[in-house]
């Protein structure tokens, strides 16, 4: 019997009768049959190599560059956090600028889900199944400062040479949509020692020329929910002491703890004193805790600042690692009361606040890293801080402004309005218990009222009208949103009305 192509088909018994029992094939096992069937399916599905386009064959291209089969070369790899892609990209460029080095950059086209594959997997798939071919280089445009972006290679092969040595480097960035939350560099070279040396030199360049050094930045989650997305860069504030309204001596204590230690770090080290420090700013909302932080940032020009707030506080581990590498550094944890939970909350898992405190302790005394925590509810933090003594060295209350403070705030926010002593005294008397945020909104609303009547300047009547609005019953919630504790303004207003009526 023959098949459609003319090949004769014989049974095993017929084969044994024709050629003898010794030459009859032995039966195949189930595993062998499955393996052969799998190879058959791959052969059927595998597209034919396009000999007319040899430049598209990834395996052939690597073989021509290396002078040997890629599978015969050892692979050495290193991984970095997902936010480090600009640093790794720039470090590779700097490394190749060294004497005797050059490279050609090519891309890879093929299966989109290559994020979980190693370089070895990719080479095998390219060689056996034509799964990957040479294509365009993939780039990611990422911020590297508040005003600049950088086109970074997110998937590409560097076909490199160094003094005649030929090698290949695969750089791949994070792929959030496929769950890949790291930057990976894999070196394919003649020997492992070359790959180890290159990766060590690359890591030194990442640290020495880190784009995050001296920046003010915050962690932000990825839109796909995997890992940590790119940092958000912030412009460093430019505030002076004249912009800060606090009780006498309070700013001096805060500045000494953060700025003073930074300025005197060498003397402190020489005396055997630790540099790591923790500062807690607490008080009602709207009293100026964030404003005080902005003042400190203005005077820590050389510091790398990492800001964590809300859900991003669970990134305290990566934030501390970054601060340790780029010290001097400041780690800011805003609104810590939001994560202050009882020890047994969450099914026995360690509460996030205790993780924060442990990370603070794990940096070591010689680390030039400052921690600044802010909270509206110090009572929620106090039990945890007592159980972890030494993490916070100084706790400073930012209180509601007194009469002198309210007058200074009115002068600060109302610069250029020309408010005289009479209206200033009236506002100060009527705003007892109010916050700095309240005074700021009062001035803004007064300017708006003046603009609505098309006046060239804001007058005392505009300030009174704005103050009447803010102290009225209909703005009760507005006052609460501006940080006014309780209903102090209404009580003061009622007390004043009672006295007048008596």
GISULPE-V330836 format. One record per backbone hydrogen bond with DSSP energy under -1.0 kcal/mol. NH is the residue of the N-H (numbers start at 1). CO is the residue of the C=O. E is the energy in kcal/mol with one decimal. If there is no record, write none. Layout:
# GISULPE-V330836
nh->NH co->CO e->E
nh->NH co->CO e->E
This chain:
# GISULPE-V330836
nh->3 co->7 e->-2.5
nh->6 co->3 e->-2.0
nh->9 co->1 e->-3.6
nh->15 co->11 e->-2.2
nh->16 co->12 e->-2.2
nh->17 co->13 e->-2.2
nh->18 co->14 e->-1.9
nh->19 co->15 e->-2.5
nh->20 co->16 e->-2.1
nh->33 co->29 e->-2.2
nh->34 co->30 e->-2.4
nh->35 co->31 e->-2.3
nh->36 co->32 e->-2.4
nh->37 co->33 e->-2.4
nh->38 co->34 e->-2.2
nh->39 co->35 e->-2.2
nh->40 co->36 e->-2.1
nh->41 co->37 e->-2.4
nh->42 co->38 e->-2.3
nh->43 co->39 e->-2.3
nh->44 co->40 e->-2.1
nh->45 co->41 e->-2.7
nh->46 co->42 e->-2.2
nh->51 co->49 e->-1.3
nh->53 co->50 e->-2.4
nh->56 co->53 e->-2.0
nh->57 co->54 e->-1.3
nh->61 co->57 e->-2.4
nh->62 co->58 e->-2.4
nh->63 co->59 e->-2.2
nh->64 co->60 e->-2.6
nh->65 co->61 e->-1.8
nh->66 co->62 e->-2.9
nh->67 co->63 e->-2.2
nh->72 co->69 e->-1.9
nh->73 co->70 e->-1.7
nh->76 co->187 e->-2.2
nh->78 co->185 e->-2.4
nh->80 co->183 e->-2.9
nh->84 co->81 e->-1.8
nh->88 co->84 e->-2.5
nh->89 co->85 e->-2.8
nh->90 co->86 e->-2.4
nh->91 co->87 e->-2.2
nh->92 co->88 e->-2.4
nh->93 co->89 e->-1.9
nh->94 co->90 e->-2.4
nh->95 co->91 e->-2.5
nh->96 co->92 e->-2.3
nh->98 co->95 e->-1.7
nh->101 co->98 e->-1.6
nh->102 co->161 e->-1.7
nh->104 co->159 e->-1.3
nh->106 co->157 e->-2.5
nh->107 co->135 e->-1.6
nh->109 co->133 e->-3.5
nh->117 co->114 e->-1.2
nh->122 co->118 e->-2.2
nh->123 co->119 e->-2.5
nh->124 co->120 e->-2.2
nh->125 co->121 e->-2.6
nh->126 co->122 e->-2.5
nh->127 co->123 e->-2.1
nh->128 co->124 e->-2.9
nh->129 co->125 e->-1.5
nh->131 co->125 e->-2.0
nh->133 co->109 e->-3.4
nh->134 co->56 e->-2.3
nh->135 co->107 e->-1.1
nh->138 co->155 e->-2.0
nh->140 co->152 e->-2.7
nh->142 co->150 e->-2.5
nh->144 co->148 e->-2.4
nh->145 co->148 e->-1.1
nh->150 co->142 e->-2.8
nh->152 co->140 e->-3.0
nh->154 co->138 e->-2.7
nh->155 co->138 e->-1.4
nh->156 co->171 e->-1.8
nh->157 co->106 e->-3.1
nh->158 co->169 e->-3.2
nh->159 co->104 e->-3.3
nh->160 co->158 e->-1.2
nh->160 co->167 e->-1.6
nh->161 co->102 e->-2.3
nh->162 co->165 e->-2.1
nh->163 co->100 e->-2.3
nh->165 co->162 e->-2.3
nh->167 co->160 e->-2.4
nh->168 co->188 e->-2.3
nh->169 co->158 e->-1.9
nh->170 co->186 e->-2.7
nh->171 co->156 e->-2.5
nh->172 co->184 e->-2.4
nh->173 co->154 e->-2.9
nh->175 co->180 e->-1.9
nh->178 co->175 e->-1.6
nh->179 co->176 e->-1.5
nh->180 co->175 e->-2.3
nh->183 co->80 e->-2.7
nh->184 co->172 e->-2.8
nh->185 co->78 e->-2.8
nh->186 co->170 e->-2.1
nh->187 co->76 e->-3.6
nh->188 co->168 e->-3.5
nh->189 co->74 e->-1.4
nh->195 co->191 e->-1.2
nh->196 co->192 e->-2.5
nh->197 co->193 e->-2.3
nh->198 co->194 e->-2.6
nh->199 co->195 e->-2.4
nh->200 co->196 e->-2.0
nh->201 co->197 e->-2.3
nh->202 co->198 e->-2.4
nh->203 co->199 e->-2.4
nh->204 co->200 e->-1.8
nh->205 co->201 e->-1.6
nh->206 co->202 e->-2.1
nh->207 co->203 e->-1.9
nh->208 co->204 e->-2.3
nh->209 co->205 e->-2.2
nh->213 co->210 e->-1.3
nh->215 co->212 e->-2.1
nh->217 co->305 e->-2.7
nh->218 co->232 e->-1.9
nh->219 co->307 e->-1.1
nh->225 co->222 e->-1.2
nh->229 co->220 e->-1.3
nh->232 co->218 e->-2.4
nh->234 co->216 e->-3.2
nh->243 co->240 e->-1.6
nh->244 co->241 e->-1.6
nh->250 co->247 e->-1.8
nh->253 co->249 e->-1.4
nh->254 co->250 e->-1.9
nh->255 co->251 e->-2.8
nh->256 co->252 e->-2.2
nh->257 co->253 e->-1.7
nh->258 co->254 e->-1.6
nh->259 co->255 e->-1.2
nh->260 co->255 e->-2.5
nh->261 co->256 e->-1.0
nh->262 co->258 e->-1.2
nh->263 co->259 e->-2.1
nh->264 co->260 e->-1.7
nh->268 co->264 e->-2.3
nh->269 co->265 e->-2.5
nh->270 co->266 e->-2.4
nh->271 co->267 e->-1.5
nh->272 co->269 e->-1.6
nh->273 co->268 e->-3.0
nh->275 co->365 e->-2.4
nh->276 co->365 e->-1.3
nh->277 co->369 e->-1.5
nh->279 co->371 e->-2.8
nh->280 co->394 e->-2.8
nh->281 co->373 e->-3.1
nh->282 co->396 e->-2.3
nh->283 co->375 e->-1.2
nh->287 co->284 e->-1.1
nh->292 co->288 e->-2.2
nh->293 co->289 e->-2.0
nh->294 co->290 e->-2.3
nh->295 co->291 e->-1.7
nh->296 co->292 e->-2.0
nh->297 co->293 e->-2.3
nh->298 co->294 e->-1.4
nh->299 co->296 e->-1.1
nh->300 co->297 e->-1.1
nh->303 co->300 e->-1.7
nh->304 co->328 e->-1.9
nh->305 co->215 e->-2.9
nh->306 co->330 e->-2.6
nh->307 co->217 e->-2.5
nh->308 co->332 e->-3.1
nh->312 co->309 e->-1.6
nh->313 co->310 e->-1.5
nh->314 co->311 e->-1.5
nh->315 co->312 e->-2.1
nh->316 co->313 e->-1.2
nh->319 co->315 e->-2.2
nh->320 co->316 e->-2.4
nh->321 co->317 e->-2.2
nh->322 co->318 e->-2.3
nh->323 co->319 e->-2.4
nh->324 co->320 e->-2.6
nh->325 co->321 e->-1.8
nh->326 co->322 e->-2.2
nh->329 co->368 e->-1.9
nh->330 co->304 e->-2.7
nh->331 co->370 e->-2.9
nh->332 co->306 e->-2.9
nh->333 co->372 e->-2.8
nh->334 co->308 e->-2.5
nh->336 co->374 e->-2.7
nh->338 co->335 e->-1.8
nh->339 co->336 e->-1.6
nh->345 co->342 e->-1.6
nh->349 co->346 e->-1.2
nh->355 co->351 e->-1.7
nh->356 co->352 e->-2.4
nh->357 co->353 e->-2.2
nh->358 co->354 e->-2.3
nh->359 co->355 e->-2.4
nh->360 co->356 e->-2.1
nh->361 co->357 e->-1.8
nh->362 co->358 e->-1.7
nh->367 co->364 e->-1.3
nh->369 co->367 e->-2.0
nh->370 co->329 e->-2.4
nh->371 co->277 e->-2.6
nh->372 co->331 e->-2.5
nh->373 co->279 e->-3.1
nh->374 co->333 e->-2.1
nh->375 co->281 e->-1.8
nh->380 co->377 e->-1.2
nh->382 co->378 e->-2.2
nh->385 co->381 e->-2.3
nh->386 co->382 e->-2.4
nh->387 co->383 e->-1.7
nh->391 co->388 e->-1.3
nh->393 co->278 e->-1.7
nh->394 co->278 e->-1.5
nh->396 co->280 e->-3.2
nh->398 co->282 e->-3.5
nh->406 co->402 e->-2.8
nh->407 co->403 e->-2.0
nh->408 co->404 e->-1.9
nh->409 co->405 e->-2.4
nh->410 co->406 e->-2.3
nh->411 co->407 e->-1.8
nh->412 co->408 e->-2.7
nh->413 co->409 e->-3.0
nh->414 co->410 e->-1.6
nh->417 co->414 e->-2.4
nh->424 co->420 e->-1.9
nh->425 co->421 e->-2.7
nh->426 co->422 e->-2.0
nh->427 co->423 e->-2.5
nh->428 co->424 e->-2.5
nh->429 co->425 e->-2.2
nh->430 co->426 e->-1.9
nh->431 co->427 e->-1.0
nh->434 co->431 e->-2.2
nh->436 co->286 e->-1.0
nh->437 co->286 e->-1.6
nh->439 co->435 e->-1.7
nh->440 co->436 e->-2.2
nh->441 co->437 e->-2.1
nh->442 co->438 e->-2.4
nh->443 co->439 e->-2.1
nh->444 co->440 e->-1.9
nh->445 co->441 e->-2.7
nh->446 co->442 e->-2.1
nh->447 co->443 e->-2.3
nh->448 co->444 e->-2.0
nh->449 co->445 e->-2.4
nh->450 co->446 e->-2.2
nh->451 co->447 e->-2.1
nh->452 co->448 e->-2.2
nh->453 co->449 e->-1.2
nh->454 co->451 e->-1.8
nh->455 co->450 e->-2.4
nh->463 co->459 e->-1.6
nh->464 co->460 e->-2.4
nh->465 co->461 e->-2.4
nh->466 co->462 e->-2.3
nh->467 co->463 e->-2.4
nh->468 co->464 e->-2.8
nh->469 co->465 e->-2.0
nh->470 co->466 e->-2.4
nh->471 co->467 e->-1.9
nh->472 co->469 e->-1.3
nh->475 co->472 e->-1.1
nh->476 co->473 e->-1.7
nh->479 co->475 e->-2.2
nh->480 co->476 e->-1.5
nh->481 co->477 e->-2.6
nh->482 co->478 e->-1.3
nh->483 co->480 e->-1.6
nh->484 co->479 e->-2.4
nh->488 co->485 e->-1.4
nh->491 co->487 e->-2.0
nh->492 co->488 e->-2.6
nh->493 co->489 e->-2.5
nh->494 co->490 e->-2.7
nh->495 co->491 e->-2.7
nh->496 co->492 e->-2.3
nh->497 co->493 e->-2.2
nh->498 co->494 e->-2.3
nh->499 co->495 e->-1.9
nh->500 co->496 e->-2.1
nh->501 co->497 e->-2.3
nh->502 co->498 e->-1.6
